[in-house]
């Protein structure tokens, strides 16, 4: 196929606009399926047929759900550029999709500069082609590497398949062997079952025989018992008969003998009857025997069932025993673990007690050392007073020596030896004694605290010199300067830190001292014979830290149970209550201190939360995250805390929170006094944690023209409102469309009910900016760290009020309609159209770097609309009409210029009213409607509010202009609410 010749089609330079677009539309389906917008857009941007806003709309629009839709929308945008759009699209296909270019145009692709249209300069085109070729080479290299990896992967997969096939063959053999063994086992099981059945039958028969034998034995025992009884009676009768015989010998009476014989005969008859069984009795016995045998068979069957139940219960018993053993093992293991943890806890508690004991000993040692240090300082003061006494004596001796020297000089006597000795013997210049910085031991608390700013020492004594008048004045001046420096921090008088000690020697002559109370400089009247006083600094409290930050380390387990806080982002978060006996109370935390920062560790990461400007909700959440040791930075502000409590008690405010937000989702009214808020409403949040609820804010709706509260009540807080926003978007996406008209109406209502705004790259609540991960600070700048590109929907966006002092510029949208109405509006009194400026190349580059260029009229001629041209019109006190697009809004905001943005809604009926105006500018109604549909979604991305004129509020150009005059007058009176740049 590569060797076939491609017929040359018509030259693109000779084709008109309609021919080019007809050629593209004929292949529109093929282009939509084969072209990726992200590849051709750089060339189109280079050719200036697409803007940055067009690129964002093509690649980021939620309405374009697949690549074909994005490509089709890109071609629609290029269609508005006319012939340049078509030529640029075909040239991008020639560079990036040569095969598709040949199929569309019928021409061979070529990289010769003559084949390009000239939309891009030759140097820029060469640079772009080099980048494109380099990118293609890199893609080819990556594709080849990927193909090599895939071939190696295929080879490894084939080897794995071969191994799997071998394993499958082995498993098949094992399966056959298993089936054979299973069949053999089944046959054996059947034989065992038959044997068990036969054994059961034999057992039943054997049981029946045993029962029958038992019955016969019982019957035989009864018969033997009867025979024994009869034999006993026979013996008795024989004995009686013998007795009667012996008696009959003696008795002569025949009657008695006959009677005896008759008795014997009757006894013998009875014996015969007894020895012979009755047949009826035998039948009864046989029947009883048969019934006994039947009952025995039934009992044998029941016995069999009972034995099976017994075996089943035995198996269950065995299973329960096994489970019992397992549970016993687990219990033993848990017992061992519990004992081990108890031992560990006991050991840790012992260590803690030892550490506490050592800490107490260290505190005692420190206090003893500081007390000893104070005693040493007192001793040094005594020694200094003694030194001063000696210096005074030396002073008197020197005075006497000088008098003697003067008298000797008058007498002309040489005193060289005395002069040399007098020059060496007075105390020569030596190193001055300095007292080291000391802290009053009883002013320290018994907890470990760090002060972030170094504290000035409370006790210092410097410049110890011989007590001459000059040295005392120098000492007095140094101490006064030192105390004046400390006065700026502590607002104390310089004399409050000093006390004057009298001399030890001249107790009867106290030194005269004159000083002014209240901060004036102290002066003394000294004489040579009087001992001068000695200035020492009184030891004041060591921790004079009002207005400074103190960091306290302690165990912050369940920190919110130890302290209660009040305040907010406006006043600061203060400690309100401290639980007695808690760790916070032990380390000396008191009410009235502002919480500036909290540091703690979580999941082996050091976290820092700056709470100086946080809301009450954020502060409670941050303090609730502390579950272990923490560092709490506090700033004593008792006056501000008392003022806050007074305002809370007088109901001037409900908390210390105060900030403004813009609503991005319509929230209906709910229970507990929840207000109804609409999209684009401005709310003043005055309490982020109202009493009785944890997921609501107490707010006030703000008057559009003044900072006044209209209605007050509760609304969902940030995260609950975020869930409501997501639910509203889901309902918009999955609702069933009944008809096209209803769907269009529902879409309009959805746009009014929801505004899609995300937090950008940082991906977190913009109202919470206090959480910092100290361990991640050093890694955030690392190139290997993944970018934080998570987007999070925002139900509220923070806004700040602005009050423009002069007339605001006017921006009319859609841009096509703005071109028609700009001159009409500029003709009004108090309005003027913004005019472009012609800039030189250097001035153009400078202003482009400063972002002072709003829009270029003609590419390449430096004919631009600038911020200075807008300010020039605004200085006249009139409205500046901006013939620009939406891109200029952010640039104007950077220059503190806030235009009035008015979007005029369009419909097919309204567009027909402007048909003649549109045809004069070579536009049609479809262009106007398409421009309106494309620019209206972009209004929600603006950082400020705008006004939308409904399509049914005007019917022609005259009524529209009247409506615009009213809207501009109303918008000029309103407060401008601006969002921060979240991107």
Steps between C-alpha positions, in 0.01 A plus 500: 500500500788734566616477140165592348470851365241729653317720248558866562182683602429871460732748666370610838616857447274532199192365678251733663360487851181316409691246290742428781228456759294291259807277456539474881128439561500221244760323711367619837418151625847373411665800667288466815608140541867534401617836638598560864447869594784506752751430213386760247404778744863622552530571125159665495600714798824587318296600194279718728174346387426369852534688827588372843133513598412289195763245599362479855147466367599219259709299745320570830131541419275259689251495213758344263515145629717334231772576249267516197286767667811702590631476140163604357480794741854601399399500132194710588724755671736500200201556273451841665857592392409462133764399246787534749337240724463251214854555370649469849307177562620345171860608566487342848370179336787516247751511787346262751266280292652473146292198399177668608613818322547304176157340538332837555682720243635245253847656523827371629613650830812712480706695751618762250428857616337582167226250572390690812260793493709749695284514813818432697830675441775301331717489812209403722387239245851354484520488877156338523588243230824418680308453826238290319764282332685467830177407672422244230849355528459477876162336454649258246787423737256447785282285274801289403603464861145409586496249209824345629355478846183350362694243293701404807178487693346278228801265514471476876126444469559224241745332737245534778234353270726205421556442870130532561430242227749263660338555836162444337619165354627393840180614663300303238696183585448566867130554432472162323685328782276677746187385318627141495581506869167667566312222313693233690430680825130519411485125437675435829259732675207310351646166618561648844140619505375152410717347770369753749143413404566125539671565830203704611262217410713249685513733795122531499458123482759450770324753718169326443655164592651650812167648599325167434759316705458751776124446501541124506747530784253712696226252437727211597592680818134539586433135435799397711370720777159335483660152497704592806191616677320178411795294616499689825133435545557132408769464758275661752217270410733198518614615841145534611417162351788340686382669814152375436630147437683498826196636657276244328701220652423638831142584414270214471225682337450400138305815426796716553715281274244523223491872535873518473500284190238724340717805563804331356300403193381856448848633538629262243228607254593858543865414444413325175294800382783728578753288317281498184463837323177627365492532107318836522765629727761389249327688218495814711869465568572448127300813412683700765828376358406613144398846625825524691692412184315772296559759764866393506529566123349845543733570786793387283400750227467778754834399643655527155360854455618593845848374418510704177388805694764420755768484231382835354504658844844352558626663181342834597650464843841446340457813288394700803802368687725611213337843502539514874868420466541774236318749719708392798816563296369841396411580858849399610652713225282798587581448866871502418456812284299667776763414757771627269312826441438533871868450564582755232249748639631439851855548375401818314318632807804424714719676249257792495506518878878484493507773235259710703715445807810595304314799356395614849855451621627696203248777573609502863865504397428780256315699764781438748755603240304812416455579868872446550563720199282771653689470829829521313374811321404652835844415635650658188298811573642506853849448365446779250394729784819403683697566183336838481604568859856409416485712186372790712791457738734491205332815373567676831860370504550627144359837605742518792786392276411767249492762775842384626629497142380856449665610825821315408497661157475840664793413721693383193571164640514212246242226544588276210473186702170610652367606160590165347346321791190724489456428129529127551331460833154647415284243353604478137258433211385144514228287350155599611296259702173396336213312656376210293134483399293343774138404549308533818453141613157537662340660192537190282226247455556127543446408138728495201427790264679645208482866411531557130647847552797531731404667826712780638656416832332647799809551715813659362777704660767648277790746490641452848760780534674693776256742660615823345239756392571439133461119536175540693361729230605253229342215700182699550481582127552134398234379742258766379555402134456131591177570686370724218553213253300267723228762544404459133417133561356493852355855539664528840686798633877488494513566873266212583778251432758669726544571866764719669708351781666735748866477590610262770769720655327833534179392667480826693529699174252358252581604146290768351307380195259682278289311248176563330230233523326412177780431262716815527875464502647457848761753619715491812680776694831347595784632701846366545455416865160329454478139403306479167199271481508175305238426239390142463211357304218343699425145391165513328310209353694299245213424256380844389352369173183703441451510121747218439449136404574219744512137384402240761560127460270263687290184464201601287294180521133601441601864491143627469420335836782701659424844356201684354546772238306801371559747220544465126684629197420864575602519866730197529445175688540536880519254788170542685509226767763259630404177675655478845740211545556457126838515330417844358423627850818341636727680253337834581270575206251766608199663338548807285794364297464495122583168332734589217625159391481132593752236403467128544584167337254276321584180311873578539456840336559837662199725449471871565172687514505880504187613683572873513243581228292179507128470562357346815392190306848451359662559841277241671571249225875564517513470881287185483765335279759515780531156660842515664787733585461841344655848494252782556608854408317764707495880497365673814228748396287554812355833386378363168361192675305712748365714216388184317323364809327833555377504140376140532318577825340811352394296190683736269642191327439125527867401452828638375439386140430746221547439127299515177427217255325463166248216469546260207197275551135569578414356843134472600373574849528224757435428868648689796467842333705424189468783247437469128800626305534529123797469273716818487366631835750678725502382863669644808613211721506608866525164680641175362405295809162620630365342817302180456636402157830389353434505124348847453610862480318803633483754216335820389401586147678817387323797341622538139579871542611523865669280758174446687341175617163418344408156637686285754489127560679170453640348181692173447871531560758456226516120491125437539432755226761326287305175530181685403680645196616156387149362547354784291751433220418127508129576474570728203702232321269202560158658469276353227425735209129513420521728199749730339321810622476376856862392493602847381299665778649266759850579372434874540375447854801279578735773383331742737509250787865382472826675426796269437811635674799293611789570734760447231836340563514505879178291518384600851262735673613858416358616834741263683860585422662437839610136467862459399705183479845596614655180366357565156635855471834384378352250261247728337764658283636164393442429134423137568205579724165456326307817423204577718231529238189392685185703424242547773158658451440808712151579635628831640782720375653775717450854370620843600299824457625786284352849474604660169511877555439592135290380209566140406568382142222319314549165323210372284468133410468300279791658315314510164211691657751717686653612167152610387405685820837647607472810283134551595584489870811717455279769343316552831598780733752378756633218279800477270636222282845366585744573217804280417856630506783458252807380689860464396665161524689573822197656672287208380743248651517686832124529535451140395738393775308712754164356380376846408382396151131414498460392136669548163298650216722380219765234529850620424427876500520566879156665487360408843251586773693575820423556867623858471238580234226376736640700793518808280126485436419416864690806626247715315228368732308317223438139407745334262330268247728201435478343150683193634444138602504313831880465500541861611314461832783341701755745359278790606460350847879488539498877436222550762244577226166322539282516188120463487439174313160471331401188310197537272312173466412398145221307334412436137224765513737765643770412248258561210442852633871572451530338156569822312768610750669163479502494119677835491789339692490179290344298779182297520251399768668162533833669574340708775326201659815288479708779656244536778502126573880483502560806721224452757664197674824701531331761719500263800881489483526875560618604849217755534124529465329592174149602393298293255227666297224247431400450132133573573580841658571668165353474153699744285810715508328800660356303792833326544689829525249631755541185702881527484493859633298387802728202563818710483356750749405217740835320469696822562336529844581142601801373693754312290572155644818340364621146552869416548686334218460130593723381218 
